[in-house]
């Protein structure tokens, strides 16, 4: 996981917010990759995971 100093908790450990944001970023990239390669259902599922992760990061 990339270093995200401003979002890490005590002792540099990840927080639920930073983990959710990281997952949102990864799933967005994976959804784009799936879409470019005609994997429409997989792209949709990954996009739903991204939306869920974005929502979790905002809570």
OpenMM code with the backbone's topology and positions (N, CA, C; nanometers):
from openmm import Vec3, app, unit

residues = "UNK UNK UNK UNK UNK UNK UNK UNK UNK UNK UNK UNK UNK UNK UNK UNK UNK UNK UNK UNK UNK UNK UNK UNK UNK UNK UNK UNK UNK UNK UNK UNK UNK UNK UNK UNK UNK UNK UNK UNK UNK UNK UNK UNK UNK UNK UNK UNK UNK UNK UNK UNK UNK UNK UNK UNK UNK UNK UNK".split()
positions = [
    Vec3(0.0845, -0.1173, 0.0000),
    Vec3(0.0000, 0.0000, 0.0000),
    Vec3(0.0889, 0.1234, 0.0000),
    Vec3(0.0619, 0.2197, -0.0859),
    Vec3(0.1430, 0.3407, -0.0874),
    Vec3(0.1350, 0.4143, 0.0447),
    Vec3(0.2407, 0.4844, 0.0785),
    Vec3(0.2453, 0.5611, 0.2008),
    Vec3(0.1481, 0.6779, 0.1920),
    Vec3(0.0588, 0.6857, 0.2860),
    Vec3(-0.0383, 0.7941, 0.2909),
    Vec3(-0.0308, 0.8569, 0.4294),
    Vec3(0.0805, 0.9245, 0.4602),
    Vec3(0.1067, 0.9753, 0.5934),
    Vec3(-0.0090, 1.0533, 0.6533),
    Vec3(-0.0738, 1.1376, 0.5744),
    Vec3(-0.1779, 1.2228, 0.6292),
    Vec3(-0.3053, 1.1463, 0.6637),
    Vec3(-0.3199, 1.0250, 0.6164),
    Vec3(-0.4403, 0.9487, 0.6451),
    Vec3(-0.4136, 0.8281, 0.7342),
    Vec3(-0.2881, 0.8010, 0.7634),
    Vec3(-0.2563, 0.6875, 0.8481),
    Vec3(-0.2831, 0.7214, 0.9934),
    Vec3(-0.3166, 0.6192, 1.0686),
    Vec3(-0.3418, 0.6383, 1.2105),
    Vec3(-0.2124, 0.6372, 1.2891),
    Vec3(-0.2240, 0.6167, 1.4197),
    Vec3(-0.1062, 0.6136, 1.5059),
    Vec3(-0.0054, 0.5090, 1.4592),
    Vec3(0.1206, 0.5413, 1.4730),
    Vec3(0.2301, 0.4500, 1.4373),
    Vec3(0.2296, 0.4121, 1.2898),
    Vec3(0.1677, 0.4925, 1.2042),
    Vec3(0.1697, 0.4668, 1.0611),
    Vec3(0.0767, 0.3567, 1.0146),
    Vec3(-0.0095, 0.3050, 1.1026),
    Vec3(-0.1031, 0.1992, 1.0633),
    Vec3(-0.2174, 0.2589, 0.9833),
    Vec3(-0.2675, 0.1809, 0.8907),
    Vec3(-0.3788, 0.2293, 0.8097),
    Vec3(-0.5043, 0.2407, 0.8949),
    Vec3(-0.5899, 0.3266, 0.8511),
    Vec3(-0.7200, 0.3452, 0.9154),
    Vec3(-0.8272, 0.2891, 0.8222),
    Vec3(-0.9472, 0.2662, 0.8735),
    Vec3(-1.0544, 0.2216, 0.7836),
    Vec3(-1.0767, 0.3189, 0.6682),
    Vec3(-1.0652, 0.4488, 0.6954),
    Vec3(-1.0831, 0.5497, 0.5910),
    Vec3(-0.9758, 0.5385, 0.4831),
    Vec3(-0.8503, 0.5240, 0.5248),
    Vec3(-0.7425, 0.5146, 0.4252),
    Vec3(-0.7516, 0.3836, 0.3474),
    Vec3(-0.7930, 0.2769, 0.4139),
    Vec3(-0.8088, 0.1486, 0.3444),
    Vec3(-0.9207, 0.1577, 0.2406),
    Vec3(-1.0329, 0.2193, 0.2776),
    Vec3(-1.1448, 0.2334, 0.1846),
    Vec3(-1.1055, 0.3197, 0.0650),
    Vec3(-1.0309, 0.4264, 0.0898),
    Vec3(-0.9885, 0.5132, -0.0199),
    Vec3(-0.8938, 0.4397, -0.1141),
    Vec3(-0.8040, 0.3614, -0.0583),
    Vec3(-0.7104, 0.2821, -0.1393),
    Vec3(-0.7867, 0.1799, -0.2245),
    Vec3(-0.8839, 0.1134, -0.1645),
    Vec3(-0.9656, 0.0158, -0.2376),
    Vec3(-1.0428, 0.0848, -0.3495),
    Vec3(-1.0954, 0.2042, -0.3223),
    Vec3(-1.1680, 0.2796, -0.4257),
    Vec3(-1.0774, 0.3099, -0.5440),
    Vec3(-0.9547, 0.3500, -0.5156),
    Vec3(-0.8596, 0.3812, -0.6228),
    Vec3(-0.8273, 0.2567, -0.7052),
    Vec3(-0.7999, 0.1472, -0.6373),
    Vec3(-0.7655, 0.0234, -0.7090),
    Vec3(-0.8818, -0.0281, -0.7927),
    Vec3(-1.0002, -0.0283, -0.7350),
    Vec3(-1.1136, -0.0819, -0.8100),
    Vec3(-1.1490, 0.0068, -0.9289),
    Vec3(-1.1265, 0.1372, -0.9169),
    Vec3(-1.1489, 0.2253, -1.0314),
    Vec3(-1.0557, 0.1885, -1.1460),
    Vec3(-0.9288, 0.1675, -1.1149),
    Vec3(-0.8315, 0.1297, -1.2177),
    Vec3(-0.8645, -0.0070, -1.2779),
    Vec3(-0.9042, -0.1006, -1.1945),
    Vec3(-0.9390, -0.2339, -1.2437),
    Vec3(-1.0654, -0.2304, -1.3295),
    Vec3(-1.1632, -0.1490, -1.2901),
    Vec3(-1.2857, -0.1363, -1.3694),
    Vec3(-1.2548, -0.0800, -1.5078),
    Vec3(-1.1662, 0.0181, -1.5141),
    Vec3(-1.1268, 0.0745, -1.6436),
    Vec3(-1.0571, -0.0302, -1.7290),
    Vec3(-0.9702, -0.1081, -1.6697),
    Vec3(-0.9008, -0.2151, -1.7414),
    Vec3(-1.0016, -0.3176, -1.7954),
    Vec3(-1.0963, -0.3564, -1.7103),
    Vec3(-1.1978, -0.4530, -1.7530),
    Vec3(-1.2824, -0.3961, -1.8672),
    Vec3(-1.3227, -0.2701, -1.8563),
    Vec3(-1.4052, -0.2061, -1.9595),
    Vec3(-1.3320, -0.2015, -2.0928),
    Vec3(-1.2039, -0.1639, -2.0903),
    Vec3(-1.1243, -0.1559, -2.2146),
    Vec3(-1.1130, -0.2910, -2.2840),
    Vec3(-1.1256, -0.3965, -2.2072),
    Vec3(-1.1084, -0.5301, -2.2635),
    Vec3(-1.2401, -0.6056, -2.2800),
    Vec3(-1.3495, -0.5324, -2.2772),
    Vec3(-1.4796, -0.5914, -2.3066),
    Vec3(-1.5356, -0.6795, -2.1971),
    Vec3(-1.4858, -0.6644, -2.0762),
    Vec3(-1.5346, -0.7443, -1.9639),
    Vec3(-1.6393, -0.6627, -1.8888),
    Vec3(-1.7552, -0.6485, -1.9516),
    Vec3(-1.8566, -0.5555, -1.9037),
    Vec3(-1.9116, -0.5906, -1.7662),
    Vec3(-1.9414, -0.7168, -1.7424),
    Vec3(-1.9960, -0.7557, -1.6128),
    Vec3(-1.8929, -0.7342, -1.5022),
    Vec3(-1.7706, -0.7720, -1.5278),
    Vec3(-1.6643, -0.7519, -1.4295),
    Vec3(-1.6427, -0.6031, -1.4042),
    Vec3(-1.6461, -0.5241, -1.5096),
    Vec3(-1.6328, -0.3796, -1.4956),
    Vec3(-1.7435, -0.3233, -1.4069),
    Vec3(-1.8650, -0.3691, -1.4273),
    Vec3(-1.9787, -0.3238, -1.3480),
    Vec3(-1.9600, -0.3586, -1.2007),
    Vec3(-1.9211, -0.4823, -1.1740),
    Vec3(-1.9017, -0.5266, -1.0356),
    Vec3(-1.7916, -0.4447, -0.9674),
    Vec3(-1.6833, -0.4215, -1.0388),
    Vec3(-1.5747, -0.3416, -0.9826),
    Vec3(-1.6187, -0.1974, -0.9585),
    Vec3(-1.6993, -0.1434, -1.0461),
    Vec3(-1.7497, -0.0072, -1.0272),
    Vec3(-1.8410, -0.0010, -0.9053),
    Vec3(-1.9210, -0.1034, -0.8828),
    Vec3(-2.0057, -0.1073, -0.7631),
    Vec3(-1.9184, -0.1144, -0.6367),
    Vec3(-1.8101, -0.1906, -0.6425),
    Vec3(-1.7169, -0.1973, -0.5295),
    Vec3(-1.6522, -0.0613, -0.5051),
    Vec3(-1.6199, 0.0104, -0.6126),
    Vec3(-1.5613, 0.1440, -0.5980),
    Vec3(-1.6588, 0.2392, -0.5308),
    Vec3(-1.7837, 0.2362, -0.5736),
    Vec3(-1.8845, 0.3227, -0.5123),
    Vec3(-1.9011, 0.2916, -0.3643),
    Vec3(-1.9025, 0.1643, -0.3305),
    Vec3(-1.9151, 0.1237, -0.1897),
    Vec3(-1.7940, 0.1716, -0.1096),
    Vec3(-1.6755, 0.1577, -0.1647),
    Vec3(-1.5546, 0.2017, -0.0957),
    Vec3(-1.5534, 0.3537, -0.0794),
    Vec3(-1.5946, 0.4261, -0.1829),
    Vec3(-1.6042, 0.5722, -0.1723),
    Vec3(-1.6993, 0.6120, -0.0601),
    Vec3(-1.8136, 0.5464, -0.0533),
    Vec3(-1.9113, 0.5765, 0.0508),
    Vec3(-1.8526, 0.5466, 0.1885),
    Vec3(-1.7850, 0.4349, 0.2032),
    Vec3(-1.7245, 0.3986, 0.3313),
    Vec3(-1.6181, 0.4993, 0.3741),
    Vec3(-1.5458, 0.5521, 0.2780),
    Vec3(-1.4406, 0.6497, 0.3091),
    Vec3(-1.4995, 0.7823, 0.3568),
    Vec3(-1.6208, 0.8125, 0.3159),
    Vec3(-1.6847, 0.9387, 0.3545),
    Vec3(-1.7531, 0.9317, 0.4906),
    Vec3(-1.7740, 0.8121, 0.5414),
    Vec3(-1.8450, 0.7960, 0.6704),
    Vec3(-1.7517, 0.8174, 0.7872),
] * unit.nanometer
topology = app.Topology()
chain = topology.addChain("A")
for resn in residues:
    res = topology.addResidue(resn, chain)
    for name in ("N", "CA", "C"):
        topology.addAtom(name, app.Element.getBySymbol(name[0]), res)
